[in-house]
């Protein structure tokens, strides 16, 4: 029996987060936590905007969607982010249906009028669960991707821990040295020869360490962004 990671794009009516992002496409909501308390669903969101104006417009216009929520609180904001706590009727959200199925949400992003769910589910339950989704009235969904969950990935504390474990000690030393000397700044404050001399290695070896480290770091960070914000793969 294997555990599957399934990315799903979905839409359902009378949803506060779907309606607000549909009218504000430069804003995305990331669900931090969601709980069922009595007849309510309570959720925390992290709002990410493409610009300060988009963030400002979203917050100012939030009151126009009161019919879809019991209460919305903007707890704090920075230049391009804000934090939201919302209370919703369970009948107006999709969470009630998710909690009733044999799958575990691991990431939820709302963007441009659609929800993007990453769920974990045993392969033997996958077909049955998708059939049950088809039975939910007024729900529209599309499966964007299915892949096996890699057990090794689940063993790391976070992305930084995983990246660090993939780099050799020498690669990390050279990378940190290059960073501290300003190699990655623009314009560069140092060159490969200087870094290579510092570590007593050939210039070609120094370049190899940096390029391999760059490839591993960028590859893992981009994959993490893709997993956290699956709506981006549509563009």
C-alpha positions in Angstrom: 0.0 0.0 0.0 1.4 3.4 -1.1 0.7 6.9 0.0 -0.2 9.2 -2.9 0.1 13.0 -3.2 -2.7 14.4 -5.3 -3.0 18.0 -6.5 -6.6 19.1 -7.2 -8.0 22.3 -8.6 -11.6 22.9 -7.5 -14.4 25.3 -7.3 -17.6 25.4 -5.3 -20.2 28.2 -4.8 -20.7 30.7 -1.9 -17.1 30.4 -0.7 -15.5 33.6 0.7 -12.0 32.8 -0.3 -13.0 31.8 -3.9 -15.2 34.9 -4.4 -12.6 37.3 -3.0 -9.7 36.0 -5.0 -11.8 35.8 -8.2 -12.3 39.5 -8.0 -8.6 40.2 -6.9 -6.4 38.0 -9.1 -3.2 39.6 -7.9 -3.8 38.1 -4.4 -3.3 34.5 -3.2 -4.5 33.0 0.1 -2.6 30.1 1.8 -4.5 28.2 4.4 -2.4 27.9 7.6 -4.9 26.0 9.7 -8.6 25.0 9.5 -10.8 23.5 12.2 -14.4 22.5 12.6 -15.9 24.0 15.8 -19.6 23.3 16.3 -21.4 24.4 13.1 -18.5 26.6 12.0 -15.3 26.2 10.1 -12.5 28.5 11.4 -9.5 29.1 9.3 -6.2 31.1 9.4 -4.9 32.4 6.1 -1.7 34.0 4.9 -2.5 36.6 2.2 0.2 37.2 -0.4 -0.2 40.1 -2.9 1.7 40.9 -6.1 1.9 44.6 -5.1 1.1 46.9 -2.2 -1.9 48.3 -4.1 -3.3 44.8 -4.6 -3.0 44.2 -0.9 -4.6 47.5 0.0 -7.5 47.0 -2.4 -8.2 43.5 -1.1 -8.4 44.5 2.5 -10.5 47.6 1.7 -13.0 45.5 -0.4 -13.2 42.5 2.0 -16.3 44.0 3.6 -18.2 43.5 0.3 -18.2 39.7 0.9 -19.8 39.6 4.3 -22.5 37.4 3.0 -20.0 34.5 2.6 -18.5 34.7 6.1 -19.6 35.0 9.7 -16.6 37.1 10.6 -13.2 38.1 9.0 -10.3 39.6 11.0 -7.2 41.0 9.4 -4.6 40.5 12.2 -1.5 42.1 10.8 0.1 43.0 7.5 3.5 43.8 5.9 4.2 45.4 2.5 2.9 42.4 0.5 1.4 40.0 3.1 -1.4 40.0 5.6 -2.8 37.4 8.1 -6.5 36.6 8.3 -8.7 34.7 10.7 -12.1 33.7 9.4 -15.2 32.1 10.7 -17.5 30.4 8.2 -20.7 28.4 8.1 -19.7 24.8 7.5 -22.3 24.7 4.7 -20.4 27.4 2.7 -17.1 25.6 2.7 -15.5 22.5 1.2 -13.8 21.5 4.5 -16.8 19.7 5.8 -16.7 17.3 2.8 -13.0 16.8 3.1 -13.2 15.9 6.7 -15.7 13.2 5.8 -13.4 11.6 3.2 -10.4 9.3 3.7 -7.8 11.9 2.7 -5.6 14.4 4.5 -5.0 17.9 3.2 -1.4 19.0 3.4 -1.6 22.3 1.5 -4.4 24.6 0.4 -3.9 27.7 -1.8 -6.7 29.9 -3.2 -6.0 31.9 -6.3 -8.0 33.6 -9.0 -11.3 32.1 -7.9 -10.1 28.5 -7.5 -8.9 26.4 -4.6 -5.8 24.2 -5.1 -5.6 21.3 -2.7 -2.7 19.0 -2.1 -4.0 15.9 -0.4 -2.4 12.7 0.9 -4.3 9.5 0.4 -3.6 5.7 0.3 -3.6 4.5 -3.3 -6.3 1.8 -2.5 -8.7 4.7 -1.6 -7.9 7.0 -4.5 -10.5 5.9 -7.0 -13.2 5.7 -4.4 -12.5 9.1 -3.1 -12.5 10.7 -6.5 -15.9 9.0 -7.2 -17.2 10.6 -3.9 -16.0 14.0 -5.0 -18.1 13.5 -8.2 -21.1 13.0 -6.0 -20.8 16.4 -4.2 -23.3 18.8 -5.6 -22.1 22.0 -7.3 -18.5 20.9 -6.9 -16.2 21.3 -10.0 -12.7 19.8 -9.8 -9.8 18.8 -11.9 -6.9 16.5 -10.9 -3.7 18.3 -11.7 -1.2 15.6 -10.7 -0.7 12.3 -8.8 2.6 11.1 -7.5 4.0 8.8 -4.9 4.9 10.3 -1.6 8.7 9.8 -1.0 9.2 8.5 2.5 12.6 10.1 2.6 11.2 13.6 2.0 8.9 13.2 5.1 11.9 12.6 7.3 13.4 16.1 7.1 12.4 18.8 9.6 12.2 21.4 6.8 13.4 22.3 3.3 16.7 23.8 4.7 17.4 20.6 6.5 16.8 18.6 3.3 19.0 21.0 1.2 21.8 20.9 3.8 21.8 17.1 3.9 22.2 17.0 0.1 25.4 19.1 0.1 28.8 17.9 1.1 30.7 19.7 3.8 33.1 21.1 1.2 30.3 22.4 -1.0 28.7 24.2 2.0 32.0 25.7 3.1 32.8 27.0 -0.4 29.3 28.3 -0.9 29.2 30.1 2.4 32.7 31.6 1.7 31.6 32.8 -1.7 28.5 34.3 -0.2 30.4 36.1 2.6 33.0 37.4 0.1 30.3 38.9 -2.2 30.5 36.5 -5.1 26.7 36.4 -5.5 26.2 40.1 -5.4 25.8 42.3 -8.5 28.4 43.4 -9.4 30.5 40.7 -7.8 32.9 41.8 -5.0 35.2 38.8 -5.6 36.1 36.2 -8.2 36.6 32.5 -8.5 40.4 32.7 -8.2 40.2 34.5 -4.9 37.7 32.0 -3.5 39.8 29.0 -4.8 42.9 30.4 -3.2 41.1 30.9 0.1 40.3 27.2 0.2 43.5 25.9 -1.4 41.7 24.3 -4.3 41.8 24.6 -8.1 39.6 27.2 -9.8 37.8 24.5 -11.7 37.1 22.6 -8.5 35.8 25.7 -6.8 33.5 26.4 -9.7 32.3 22.8 -9.7 31.4 23.1 -5.9 29.5 26.3 -6.4 27.6 25.1 -9.5 26.5 21.8 -7.9 25.4 23.6 -4.8 23.5 26.2 -6.8 21.7 23.4 -8.8 20.7 21.5 -5.7 19.4 24.6 -3.8 17.5 26.1 -6.7 16.0 22.7 -7.7 14.7 22.0 -4.2 13.4 25.6 -3.6 11.6 25.7 -6.9 10.1 22.3 -6.3 8.9 23.5 -2.8 7.3 26.6 -4.4 5.6 24.4 -7.0 4.2 22.1 -4.2 3.1 25.0 -2.0 1.5 27.0 -4.8 0.3 24.4 -7.4 -1.8 27.0 -9.2 1.4 28.4 -10.7 1.9 25.4 -12.9 -1.0 26.5 -15.0 0.8 29.5 -16.4 
